[in-house]
Amino acid sequence: LYTKYLKDFTAGDVSLHRDRMLEFVSDLTTQGWLLANFTWDYWYNNSYLVDKPAYIRDASVAQCRLLLTAMTRLEVFSPGVLENMRRQGVLLAIMERLQRLEVITTDKQVAFITR
């Protein structure tokens, strides 16, 4: 995902086409990045992370997944949330953090860049 969306998430103030953002959400879903057991309380306790992309530098994989899940759910009720997070650098920060962590998913180790 990192390689596929890097150019999109570094586009600055240029708006992404909504279909591209929906493709990103679809990829997150298909590849298992979104949490199935999501609670808004967990989100509220970690929502400070979106205040500054720099806060995400030390986020855990679980926190990154939580942020992605919350943003995609918010997008359903408030279209434009993901675009706003992209413009603020939050989506890029999450992807860079996951890239550095080289996460382990579903019984096999896979570097985030290869997803």
MILO-673488 format. One record per residue (C-alpha): y negated, x negated, z; residue in one letter. Coordinates in pm, 1 decimal, always signed. Layout:
N
<rec c2="Y" c1="X" c3="Z" code="A"/>
...
// end
This chain:
115
<rec c2="+0.0" c1="+0.0" c3="+0.0" code="L"/>
<rec c2="-236.8" c1="-284.3" c3="+77.6" code="Y"/>
<rec c2="-233.6" c1="-418.3" c3="-276.6" code="T"/>
<rec c2="-234.4" c1="-74.4" c3="-437.5" code="K"/>
<rec c2="-542.4" c1="+52.0" c3="-251.2" code="Y"/>
<rec c2="-737.1" c1="-265.8" c3="-170.5" code="L"/>
<rec c2="-976.4" c1="-223.8" c3="-461.1" code="K"/>
<rec c2="-1037.5" c1="+141.3" c3="-367.9" code="D"/>
<rec c2="-1108.3" c1="+65.9" c3="-4.1" code="F"/>
<rec c2="-1352.4" c1="-212.3" c3="-84.9" code="T"/>
<rec c2="-1553.6" c1="+0.2" c3="-330.6" code="A"/>
<rec c2="-1844.8" c1="+45.9" c3="-88.6" code="G"/>
<rec c2="-2060.7" c1="+351.0" c3="-144.9" code="D"/>
<rec c2="-1898.2" c1="+441.5" c3="-476.0" code="V"/>
<rec c2="-1711.2" c1="+769.8" c3="-421.2" code="S"/>
<rec c2="-1339.5" c1="+774.8" c3="-482.5" code="L"/>
<rec c2="-1195.0" c1="+1061.2" c3="-679.7" code="H"/>
<rec c2="-1031.4" c1="+1310.4" c3="-442.1" code="R"/>
<rec c2="-701.8" c1="+1281.1" c3="-633.1" code="D"/>
<rec c2="-687.8" c1="+909.6" c3="-547.7" code="R"/>
<rec c2="-729.3" c1="+986.3" c3="-177.0" code="M"/>
<rec c2="-459.9" c1="+1254.1" c3="-199.6" code="L"/>
<rec c2="-233.1" c1="+997.2" c3="-365.4" code="E"/>
<rec c2="-295.8" c1="+766.6" c3="-67.8" code="F"/>
<rec c2="-201.5" c1="+1046.0" c3="+175.1" code="V"/>
<rec c2="+110.4" c1="+1117.3" c3="-28.4" code="S"/>
<rec c2="+208.8" c1="+749.8" c3="-16.3" code="D"/>
<rec c2="+152.0" c1="+739.2" c3="+360.7" code="L"/>
<rec c2="+375.2" c1="+1044.1" c3="+399.2" code="T"/>
<rec c2="+648.3" c1="+923.4" c3="+165.1" code="T"/>
<rec c2="+662.8" c1="+579.0" c3="+323.0" code="Q"/>
<rec c2="+677.9" c1="+713.0" c3="+677.4" code="G"/>
<rec c2="+343.5" c1="+591.9" c3="+809.9" code="W"/>
<rec c2="+233.6" c1="+926.9" c3="+952.6" code="L"/>
<rec c2="+349.6" c1="+1025.1" c3="+1300.9" code="L"/>
<rec c2="+575.5" c1="+1329.4" c3="+1334.0" code="A"/>
<rec c2="+509.8" c1="+1363.3" c3="+1708.1" code="N"/>
<rec c2="+131.9" c1="+1364.8" c3="+1703.4" code="F"/>
<rec c2="-79.3" c1="+1496.7" c3="+1988.8" code="T"/>
<rec c2="-454.9" c1="+1530.5" c3="+1989.6" code="W"/>
<rec c2="-465.2" c1="+1394.0" c3="+2345.9" code="D"/>
<rec c2="-319.0" c1="+1066.1" c3="+2218.2" code="Y"/>
<rec c2="-584.2" c1="+1069.2" c3="+1944.4" code="W"/>
<rec c2="-870.8" c1="+1130.1" c3="+2187.4" code="Y"/>
<rec c2="-756.2" c1="+840.0" c3="+2405.0" code="N"/>
<rec c2="-765.6" c1="+606.8" c3="+2104.0" code="N"/>
<rec c2="-1045.2" c1="+758.7" c3="+1894.6" code="S"/>
<rec c2="-1286.9" c1="+483.6" c3="+2001.2" code="Y"/>
<rec c2="-1110.4" c1="+260.8" c3="+1747.5" code="L"/>
<rec c2="-1287.2" c1="+433.9" c3="+1456.3" code="V"/>
<rec c2="-1629.8" c1="+360.7" c3="+1604.8" code="D"/>
<rec c2="-1620.4" c1="+10.3" c3="+1457.1" code="K"/>
<rec c2="-1373.3" c1="-141.6" c3="+1213.8" code="P"/>
<rec c2="-1378.6" c1="-456.5" c3="+1430.6" code="A"/>
<rec c2="-1205.1" c1="-263.6" c3="+1711.1" code="Y"/>
<rec c2="-901.0" c1="-223.4" c3="+1487.0" code="I"/>
<rec c2="-843.5" c1="-600.6" c3="+1475.8" code="R"/>
<rec c2="-630.5" c1="-579.3" c3="+1790.3" code="D"/>
<rec c2="-475.3" c1="-236.5" c3="+1730.0" code="A"/>
<rec c2="-101.1" c1="-192.5" c3="+1754.6" code="S"/>
<rec c2="+113.3" c1="-50.2" c3="+1476.6" code="V"/>
<rec c2="+137.6" c1="+272.8" c3="+1678.0" code="A"/>
<rec c2="-241.2" c1="+293.2" c3="+1705.7" code="Q"/>
<rec c2="-282.1" c1="+233.3" c3="+1331.8" code="C"/>
<rec c2="-28.2" c1="+504.5" c3="+1255.9" code="R"/>
<rec c2="-207.9" c1="+735.3" c3="+1499.1" code="L"/>
<rec c2="-541.2" c1="+678.7" c3="+1326.1" code="L"/>
<rec c2="-392.3" c1="+741.0" c3="+983.0" code="L"/>
<rec c2="-217.5" c1="+1056.5" c3="+1106.3" code="T"/>
<rec c2="-528.1" c1="+1196.0" c3="+1275.0" code="A"/>
<rec c2="-748.2" c1="+1126.4" c3="+973.1" code="M"/>
<rec c2="-505.8" c1="+1289.1" c3="+731.0" code="T"/>
<rec c2="-477.5" c1="+1596.0" c3="+953.6" code="R"/>
<rec c2="-854.5" c1="+1617.6" c3="+993.1" code="L"/>
<rec c2="-888.2" c1="+1590.0" c3="+614.4" code="E"/>
<rec c2="-702.7" c1="+1921.4" c3="+576.3" code="V"/>
<rec c2="-966.0" c1="+2107.5" c3="+778.5" code="F"/>
<rec c2="-1265.4" c1="+1894.5" c3="+693.1" code="S"/>
<rec c2="-1239.9" c1="+1745.2" c3="+343.2" code="P"/>
<rec c2="-1422.5" c1="+1415.4" c3="+321.6" code="G"/>
<rec c2="-1303.3" c1="+1264.3" c3="+649.8" code="V"/>
<rec c2="-1091.9" c1="+1002.5" c3="+471.6" code="L"/>
<rec c2="-1371.1" c1="+921.2" c3="+227.9" code="E"/>
<rec c2="-1610.2" c1="+875.1" c3="+519.4" code="N"/>
<rec c2="-1361.6" c1="+647.4" c3="+698.2" code="M"/>
<rec c2="-1320.1" c1="+451.0" c3="+375.5" code="R"/>
<rec c2="-1695.9" c1="+403.6" c3="+338.2" code="R"/>
<rec c2="-1725.7" c1="+291.4" c3="+700.0" code="Q"/>
<rec c2="-1452.7" c1="+32.3" c3="+645.4" code="G"/>
<rec c2="-1204.3" c1="+194.9" c3="+883.3" code="V"/>
<rec c2="-926.4" c1="+247.8" c3="+625.6" code="L"/>
<rec c2="-961.6" c1="-110.1" c3="+502.7" code="L"/>
<rec c2="-951.7" c1="-239.3" c3="+861.7" code="A"/>
<rec c2="-632.1" c1="-43.8" c3="+931.1" code="I"/>
<rec c2="-464.6" c1="-170.7" c3="+615.8" code="M"/>
<rec c2="-570.5" c1="-529.0" c3="+689.3" code="E"/>
<rec c2="-439.1" c1="-499.7" c3="+1045.0" code="R"/>
<rec c2="-102.9" c1="-366.2" c3="+928.2" code="L"/>
<rec c2="-91.6" c1="-640.0" c3="+666.4" code="Q"/>
<rec c2="-132.7" c1="-902.1" c3="+939.4" code="R"/>
<rec c2="+126.1" c1="-743.8" c3="+1166.7" code="L"/>
<rec c2="+404.4" c1="-734.1" c3="+905.1" code="E"/>
<rec c2="+551.2" c1="-420.5" c3="+1052.7" code="V"/>
<rec c2="+916.2" c1="-337.4" c3="+1107.4" code="I"/>
<rec c2="+1021.1" c1="+5.6" c3="+978.8" code="T"/>
<rec c2="+1348.7" c1="+195.0" c3="+961.4" code="T"/>
<rec c2="+1592.7" c1="-80.6" c3="+1054.4" code="D"/>
<rec c2="+1455.7" c1="-339.0" c3="+814.2" code="K"/>
<rec c2="+1162.6" c1="-575.1" c3="+817.0" code="Q"/>
<rec c2="+917.1" c1="-517.1" c3="+534.4" code="V"/>
<rec c2="+581.5" c1="-684.9" c3="+490.1" code="A"/>
<rec c2="+309.5" c1="-423.4" c3="+449.0" code="F"/>
<rec c2="+184.6" c1="-587.6" c3="+129.3" code="I"/>
<rec c2="+513.3" c1="-515.1" c3="-46.5" code="T"/>
<rec c2="+501.1" c1="-140.6" c3="+24.8" code="R"/>
// end
